[in-house]
């Protein structure tokens, strides 16, 4: 992720001045001795290695090895890779369309980006990539793994993946293509409600979201509620996360960043120009909602602007500053941690939802609901009727549970072509359906929390 700030030389100087002269001198001598060792080894390899070597390749390799001692998000990018990296946040680039990380030494898919080659090929969040075109990924850095996946558009790459719940690895072939990201996707849920899926945070995410919500408002005259889906959203640009959060806030902190110098805290505040601050808002997240997704969720949760539902998020709460080096290569360096408005670190913790909604296979759930015959007092033959049941019997009405069963039966009997956009969405997505139920119950939930 590109941060909105770079490493300050003034800050570095302050840190140094906080040390005694003898400490600074001792550390300088130690570093000089280490650099002498590096220079000596380099000279020996250049002079005596059995074959002639490329000096730049050796130096690049040394830099990569040095950074491998740090966290997996700190990487060195040679000029060709750095050029590709710069284009990825513009919304169009060549490749597979996946966000990857190294977890416990294993290359892991955080999330495939929707409508990209990887998504269409069946790659899923959580898949572990153990080989690329037959070459093991063991010990590979993120940059090296990305390089192995890159290639000409139209060419094929084969990922050998291990998937939870499956006994054997599987090979998935993906044809590299042009990845055009449409990060904001909208569905009208009728009656003034809207569903918006944000697939990633790229340069145009905030303005696109604002256009979508404004268009919904113009169409319906009033927004009854908005469901924002951040599941499987791997993150992206920090400034877009701040702008999206600001859109829904009247005031308050959005996110803070703290680096090595704990006294140097940078806080992003709401600008009081939020355009959409007066309607219910529910955010749906899962274990693969990361980075910028967690910033938005944490900001709206801590400011009590939104109800966060779903599963605990990924926990990628570190800040990377990107530095372009003189030869066209680049350094992505972890320089700080993210904190929510209440001062809670996101790193390795994630955002805990207000209401947990487990992911359930919608087809299995619908069958379970339809076939369920027992388990509660009211399901027992000859049970004593409650007041609500007597009222239902007198009016011919249905309970919420019976209504849910009838709804699942209705949409389950129809083809996707015969369904409305809302029913088509909910038929295949149990978590979204449940999140929508909480959105509609917003006012009742707010009164309970008073």
Secondary structure, DSSP 8 states (H G I E B T S, - for coil): ---S----HHHHHHHHHTS-HHHHHHHHHHHHHHHHHHHHHHHHHHHHSSS---HHHHHHHHHHHHHTTS-TT-EEE-HHHHHHHHHHTTTEEEE--EEEEEETTEEEEEEE-TTSHHHHHT--TT-EEEEETTEE-TT--HHHHHHHH---TT-EEEEEEE-TT-SS-EEEEEE-EEEE---EEEEEEETTEEEEEE--B-TTHHHHHHHHHHHHHHHHSS--EEEEE-TT---B-HHHHHHHHHHT-SSSEEEEEE-SSTT-EEEEE--S--S--SSEEEEEE-TT--THHHHHHHHHHHTT-SEEEES------EEEEEEE-TTS-EEEEEEEEEE-TTS-B-TTT----SEE-----HHHHHHHHHH---SSGGGSTT----HHHHHHHHHT---HHHHHHHHHHHHHTS-GGGS-HHHHHHHT-HHHHHHHHHHHTHHHHHHHT-
